[in-house]
Amino acid sequence: MERYQVIIAYDGTNFQGFQRQGSSRTVQAEIEAALRCLNWQDNAIFYAGRTDTGVHASGQVIAFDLKWEHTLDELGRALNAHLPSDVAVRKVKLAAADFHPRFVATARSYRYHLFCQTNRDPLRERYAWRVWPQVEGSLLIQAATRLTGTHDFAAFGSPLKPEGTTIRTIFSADWQQKEDGWIFQVTANAFLYRMVRRLVFLQVLVGQRRLSLDAFSSALLSPSPLTPGLAKPNGLVLECVYFSEVGQIPEGLNQTLIASGDENCG
């Protein structure tokens, strides 16, 4: 019996989120069903984090114990043979017997896609949020620079459990323009519930001059209510989960990458 660490990608469009919940179609339930075809005996897999309904992933990390007498590549192929077309194993590796991707993760990276257009675009809108009026790129970029560092993000999300801390450290946050669209990439030691979608929504308001940059920045210094709302889930992708050998929170992004290795992201 060995513990395996597996990188999973999925299209979240037709899932009610990652975590198993009753009879709803979830990513976790599909993975566990595939594992049972390989004589997996446990009740639940371990995973790095829960993604919401409609959110995608290219670098979700799961772990499970399995008696498997073949190669790692063969395990990946066997799982993919039993998984639906909107879920795929990207990489399989052996892990320590006590490895739990949620508790030893040192950082996570998300990517968010949006584009500015007045008319609907059904094909693009499967994986990006269409916004209008147009955003000013310089304001988006200025807002993102305010996010790095350790802050109380209470105005940008809620804790994962009652009375949990809302303090998080963002190692990097930036916007990159792509034709008429924008890509937001953010890496942090951890995120609050719906924090990335909230961050994107409020930055878009800044970019549309519907929220001042000063008000956005002030909410990081002294949490105060801001305009309610979330960016749509379909633009969000869990891109990577990083780990260090000792499971410690790093002091900076570069240390995280050195400690974890890019191979964690496939």
C-alpha positions as CSV (number, residue, x, y, z in Angstrom):
1,M,0.0,0.0,0.0
2,E,1.4,3.4,-1.0
3,R,0.3,7.0,-0.9
4,Y,0.1,8.7,-4.3
5,Q,0.2,12.4,-5.1
6,V,-1.7,13.2,-8.3
7,I,-2.1,16.4,-10.3
8,I,-5.6,16.8,-11.7
9,A,-7.1,19.0,-14.4
10,Y,-10.8,19.6,-14.9
11,D,-13.3,21.7,-16.7
12,G,-15.6,22.9,-13.9
13,T,-18.5,23.9,-16.2
14,N,-20.7,20.9,-15.5
15,F,-19.7,20.3,-11.9
16,Q,-21.2,21.5,-8.7
17,G,-17.8,22.2,-7.3
18,F,-15.0,19.9,-6.3
19,Q,-16.1,18.6,-3.0
20,R,-18.5,15.6,-2.9
21,Q,-22.0,16.6,-1.8
22,G,-24.9,14.2,-1.9
23,S,-26.0,13.2,-5.4
24,S,-24.6,16.3,-7.1
25,R,-22.0,15.8,-9.8
26,T,-18.7,16.8,-8.3
27,V,-15.0,16.3,-9.2
28,Q,-14.3,14.5,-6.0
29,A,-17.1,12.0,-6.6
30,E,-15.9,11.3,-10.2
31,I,-12.3,10.7,-9.0
32,E,-13.4,8.4,-6.2
33,A,-15.6,6.4,-8.6
34,A,-12.7,5.9,-10.9
35,L,-10.5,4.8,-8.0
36,R,-13.0,2.2,-7.0
37,C,-12.6,0.6,-10.4
38,L,-9.0,0.1,-9.4
39,N,-10.0,-1.6,-6.1
40,W,-9.5,1.5,-3.9
41,Q,-10.9,0.8,-0.5
42,D,-11.0,4.1,1.4
43,N,-13.9,6.5,1.9
44,A,-12.5,9.7,0.7
45,I,-9.5,11.2,-1.1
46,F,-7.4,14.0,0.2
47,Y,-7.2,17.3,-1.8
48,A,-5.5,20.6,-1.7
49,G,-8.6,22.8,-1.8
50,R,-12.3,23.0,-2.8
51,T,-13.2,24.9,-5.9
52,D,-16.6,26.4,-6.4
53,T,-19.3,25.4,-8.9
54,G,-18.0,26.3,-12.4
55,V,-14.4,26.9,-11.4
56,H,-11.7,25.0,-13.4
57,A,-8.3,23.6,-12.5
58,S,-5.1,22.7,-14.3
59,G,-3.1,22.0,-11.2
60,Q,-5.4,20.6,-8.4
61,V,-3.6,18.1,-6.2
62,I,-5.1,15.1,-4.6
63,A,-3.7,12.1,-2.6
64,F,-4.9,8.6,-1.8
65,D,-3.7,5.3,-0.6
66,L,-3.8,2.4,-3.0
67,K,-2.3,-1.1,-3.5
68,W,-1.0,-0.8,-7.0
69,E,1.5,-3.2,-8.5
70,H,2.3,-1.4,-11.7
71,T,4.1,1.8,-12.8
72,L,3.1,5.3,-12.0
73,D,2.4,6.0,-15.7
74,E,0.1,3.0,-15.8
75,L,-1.8,4.2,-12.7
76,G,-2.3,7.5,-14.5
77,R,-3.5,5.8,-17.6
78,A,-5.8,3.5,-15.7
79,L,-7.4,6.4,-13.9
80,N,-7.9,8.4,-17.1
81,A,-9.6,5.4,-18.7
82,H,-12.3,5.5,-15.9
83,L,-12.6,9.3,-15.6
84,P,-15.1,11.4,-17.7
85,S,-13.8,13.6,-20.5
86,D,-13.9,16.7,-18.3
87,V,-11.4,15.4,-15.7
88,A,-7.9,14.2,-16.4
89,V,-4.8,13.0,-14.5
90,R,-1.8,15.0,-15.5
91,K,0.9,13.5,-13.3
92,V,1.3,10.8,-10.6
93,K,4.1,10.5,-8.1
94,L,4.7,8.6,-4.8
95,A,4.2,10.6,-1.7
96,A,5.2,10.3,2.0
97,A,2.8,8.2,4.0
98,D,1.5,11.2,5.9
99,F,1.3,13.6,2.9
100,H,-1.9,15.7,2.9
101,P,-2.0,18.3,0.1
102,R,-4.2,20.7,2.0
103,F,-2.2,20.8,5.2
104,V,1.4,20.9,3.8
105,A,0.8,23.3,0.9
106,T,2.9,26.4,1.2
107,A,1.3,28.4,-1.7
108,R,-1.4,28.3,-4.3
109,S,-1.7,30.0,-7.7
110,Y,-4.9,31.0,-9.5
111,R,-5.4,32.5,-12.9
112,Y,-8.5,34.5,-14.0
113,H,-9.5,35.4,-17.5
114,L,-11.7,38.3,-18.6
115,F,-12.4,40.2,-21.8
116,C,-14.1,43.4,-22.6
117,Q,-16.9,43.3,-25.2
118,T,-20.5,44.6,-25.5
119,N,-22.0,41.6,-27.1
120,R,-22.2,38.0,-25.9
121,D,-19.5,35.6,-27.0
122,P,-20.7,32.1,-26.0
123,L,-17.5,30.2,-26.9
124,R,-15.2,32.6,-25.0
125,E,-17.5,33.0,-22.1
126,R,-17.2,29.4,-21.2
127,Y,-13.7,30.2,-19.8
128,A,-13.7,33.9,-19.3
129,W,-15.8,36.7,-17.8
130,R,-17.2,39.2,-20.3
131,V,-17.2,42.7,-18.8
132,W,-18.4,46.1,-20.0
133,P,-17.7,49.0,-19.8
134,Q,-14.1,48.7,-20.8
135,V,-11.5,48.5,-18.1
136,E,-8.5,50.8,-17.9
137,G,-5.4,48.6,-17.7
138,S,-3.3,51.0,-15.8
139,L,-5.8,51.0,-13.0
140,L,-6.0,47.2,-12.9
141,I,-2.2,47.0,-12.6
142,Q,-2.1,49.7,-9.9
143,A,-4.7,47.8,-7.9
144,A,-2.9,44.5,-8.2
145,T,0.4,46.1,-6.9
146,R,-1.5,47.0,-3.7
147,L,-2.3,43.4,-2.9
148,T,1.2,42.0,-2.4
149,G,2.3,41.5,1.2
150,T,0.5,40.4,4.4
151,H,-2.9,42.0,4.9
152,D,-6.2,41.4,6.6
153,F,-8.4,40.5,3.6
154,A,-11.7,40.5,5.5
155,A,-13.2,42.8,2.9
156,F,-12.2,40.4,0.2
157,G,-13.4,37.0,1.5
158,S,-14.5,35.0,4.5
159,P,-12.6,32.5,6.6
160,L,-13.0,28.8,5.8
161,K,-14.2,28.1,9.3
162,P,-16.0,30.2,12.0
163,E,-13.7,32.7,13.7
164,G,-10.8,31.8,11.5
165,T,-8.2,34.4,10.6
166,T,-8.7,36.6,7.6
167,I,-5.0,37.4,7.4
168,R,-3.2,36.1,4.3
169,T,0.1,36.8,2.5
170,I,0.0,37.4,-1.3
171,F,3.4,36.8,-2.9
172,S,2.6,38.0,-6.3
173,A,-0.4,39.6,-8.1
174,D,-0.4,41.0,-11.6
175,W,-2.5,41.6,-14.7
176,Q,-1.4,40.9,-18.3
177,Q,-3.2,42.1,-21.3
178,K,-4.0,39.7,-24.1
179,E,-5.7,41.4,-27.2
180,D,-9.0,42.7,-25.8
181,G,-8.7,40.6,-22.7
182,W,-6.8,40.5,-19.4
183,I,-5.3,37.7,-17.3
184,F,-5.0,38.1,-13.5
185,Q,-2.5,35.8,-11.8
186,V,-2.1,35.6,-8.1
187,T,-0.1,33.5,-5.7
188,A,-0.6,33.4,-1.9
189,N,0.1,31.3,1.1
190,A,-3.6,30.6,1.3
191,F,-6.9,32.2,0.2
192,L,-10.2,33.0,1.9
193,Y,-13.4,31.6,0.7
194,R,-14.1,33.1,-2.8
195,M,-11.3,35.5,-2.3
196,V,-9.9,35.4,-5.8
197,R,-13.3,36.1,-7.4
198,R,-13.9,38.9,-5.0
199,L,-10.4,40.4,-5.7
200,V,-11.1,40.3,-9.5
201,F,-14.6,41.8,-9.1
202,L,-13.3,44.8,-7.1
203,Q,-10.3,45.4,-9.3
204,V,-12.6,45.5,-12.3
205,L,-14.7,48.1,-10.5
206,V,-11.5,50.1,-10.1
207,G,-10.6,49.6,-13.7
208,Q,-14.1,50.9,-14.7
209,R,-13.7,53.9,-12.3
210,R,-16.7,52.7,-10.3
211,L,-14.5,52.2,-7.2
212,S,-11.6,54.5,-6.3
213,L,-8.1,53.1,-6.0
214,D,-7.9,54.8,-2.6
215,A,-11.0,53.0,-1.3
216,F,-9.7,49.7,-2.6
217,S,-6.3,50.2,-0.9
218,S,-7.9,51.4,2.3
219,A,-9.8,48.2,2.7
220,L,-6.5,46.4,2.9
221,L,-5.3,48.6,5.7
222,S,-8.5,48.7,7.7
223,P,-11.1,46.2,6.5
224,S,-14.4,48.1,5.6
225,P,-17.4,47.1,3.5
226,L,-17.0,47.5,-0.2
227,T,-19.5,47.0,-3.1
228,P,-20.8,43.5,-2.8
229,G,-20.2,41.1,-5.7
230,L,-18.1,38.4,-7.2
231,A,-16.5,37.8,-10.6
232,K,-18.1,34.9,-12.5
233,P,-16.7,31.5,-11.6
234,N,-16.0,30.4,-15.2
235,G,-13.0,32.7,-15.6
236,L,-11.2,31.1,-12.7
237,V,-8.5,28.4,-12.8
238,L,-6.6,26.8,-9.9
239,E,-3.3,26.7,-11.6
240,C,-0.8,25.3,-9.1
241,V,-0.3,24.1,-5.6
242,Y,3.2,24.4,-4.1
243,F,4.8,22.3,-1.4
244,S,8.0,22.5,0.6
245,E,9.7,19.4,2.1
246,V,9.0,20.6,5.6
247,G,5.6,22.1,5.0
248,Q,6.5,25.6,6.3
249,I,5.1,28.8,5.1
250,P,7.8,30.5,3.0
251,E,8.9,34.1,3.5
252,G,8.5,34.9,-0.2
253,L,7.4,33.5,-3.6
254,N,10.9,32.7,-4.8
255,Q,11.5,30.5,-1.7
256,T,8.2,28.8,-2.3
257,L,9.2,27.9,-5.9
258,I,12.6,26.7,-4.9
259,A,11.2,24.6,-2.1
260,S,8.4,23.0,-4.1
261,G,9.8,22.7,-7.6
262,D,7.8,23.5,-10.7
263,E,7.1,19.8,-11.3
264,N,4.2,20.1,-8.9
265,C,2.3,21.9,-11.6
266,G,2.8,19.3,-14.2
